[in-house]
Each structure stands twice: as structure tokens, then as C-alpha cells.
Amino acid sequence: MNFQYAEIALAAFIAGTIDTVVGFGGGLLLLPILVLVVGTFDAVMLTALIPLGWNIPRIVLLRDWIDWEKTLWFAAGILPGALLGGQLLGQIDHSAVRIGIGCVMILFGGYYILRLYVDLPGERIPGLWVLAVVGLLTGGVSAWLGAGNGPLQTWALDASGLNAHQAAATNGALGGITAAARCLAYGLAGELHAGLIPTAAAGIAGAVAGALIGVRYARRAKDSTLELVVGLAIVLAGVRMFFSFGGASSHTSPHPPVPVAAVWQIEHISQEKFQNGD
């Protein structure tokens, strides 16, 4: 059990460092590791709790780079999106959602990198109201899938005119709001439980350490270097979401996919039987 806590703390440390420097990616890295260690249900819950460990330090230490006006526009969409996503958990075709998001991320990431070397026009949103719409989408996506909202938020922040440093810092504020909204949504749905506390504490400790390391690098990194890293990270995240979750199993298996909610219910029943000695 102690090894499990150490493993999660290490994964959260790496995820926190990456997320703080790039602005996103920690959840995409952490989720599959948590699934292997604690199971699907608890993994999704923990991806709402542990990111508080790397987002809160980023908000405090990089507050001068955060665009608070755009953060508020985003929050107007994130809060209802996460609450709605928490209620619809397990009723969405997760594979289709991940494939769609993966395609968008690959295209945007490729464009993001290409424009560093070729004179291409940057994307621009028609108004700040678009941020609320994107926030509604990302809030729902994060609650449904447990990750994947960061790259979409980065696209919108870039299209709103922020540079790489500002986008990474502002994404920390958005990540904190999203994590808090998800915790509220899962709490209202009765999904959070006391058994998460020790694992979450270990993950948060690693996440805080990762954030402190990430902040030191983020402050020294050049805009051009950070933009290249962001572009590559978006492409890799998109590829991972497309291939890992739209994989062959859904096409080659003769049986229909098991709904996520059913998997979680089975895990709950198994845990209860184990605790009762059945």
C-alpha cells in the first residue's frame, strides 16, 4: 500500500511539472496511471482532486501572468459544464468524444507548430463570449472523461491573444476552477468517498512539488521554446486520445462496449463484498 502511494506521488510530481510548464497535459498523463493503480471509478475522482495540488501553487506564484477577465469568462461556462457533466457521467459514448477531441487537437497542434516557422495567420475569436462557450464544453469534457480539457482551453486562450506564458498561467486558474467544479459535481452526485483521502493526499503532495519545479522553469523559458513545447504536447495528446481510446477493441470485439457506469457499479459491488468478507 505504501508503494502505491509513492507511485501515485511520483506520477503526480511528473504530471504537475509538465502541466505547470506547458499549461496542460497533467491530467492526460495521470489518468491512465491512476486507472491501473486504483481502478476506473476512483481514478476519475482523483483527477479532480490531485490537480488542485499543481494548479493552486501556479495561481499564487504566476498570478501576474494570469488574465483574470478571460478567466471569469471561462468560469461562466466551466461551472455549469462540469455540473452537467457530473450528472451525465457514464451516459456518453466516451470513445466517440475522445476520437473527436483527438482529431481537433492533432490539427490545432500541427498548425500551432507550423506557424512558428511559416508566416501563417493566427486564430482569433470574434469575442470573449466564445470563452464561455468553450468553457461549457471543457467543463463537460473534463467531468465526462477525467481529462482532455486543457488543450482545448489553450487553443481558446491563444486565439484570444495571450502569449505562451500568459496562456500557461491562465490555464492554471482554469484548471483550479475546473477541478473545484468537478469535485462539487461529484459530491452532489454522491460519488466522492472518504477512501480517496489518503491517495489524494499523496498525489497532491507530489503535485505541489512538481508545480514548484515547473514554475522555476516556466519563468526562464523563452516564448518561442514554450510555444514549440506546447504545440508538440497538443499533437501528442491528440494522438494519444485518438488511438488509445478509439482503439481496436471496440471494433474487433464481438460484444458491445460495457458502459462506464456499469464498470464503476461492478467495482463498487466488488469492494463492498470484499469489505463484508463475502
Secondary structure, 3 states (H helix, E strand, C coil): CHHHHHHHHHHHHHHHHHHHHHCCCHHHHHHHHHHHHHCHHHHHHHHHHCCHHHHHHHHHHCHHHCCHHHHHHHHHHHHHHHHHHHHCCCCCCHHHHHHHHHHHHHHHHHHHHHCCCCCCCCCCCCCCHHHHHHHHHHHHHHHHHCCCHHHHHHHHHHHCCCCHHHHHHHHHHHHHHHHHHHHHHHHHCCCCCHHHHHHHHHHHHHHHHHHHHHHHHHHHCCHHHHHHHHHHHHHHHHHHHHHHHCCCHHHHCCCCCCCHHHHHHHHHHHHHHHHHCC
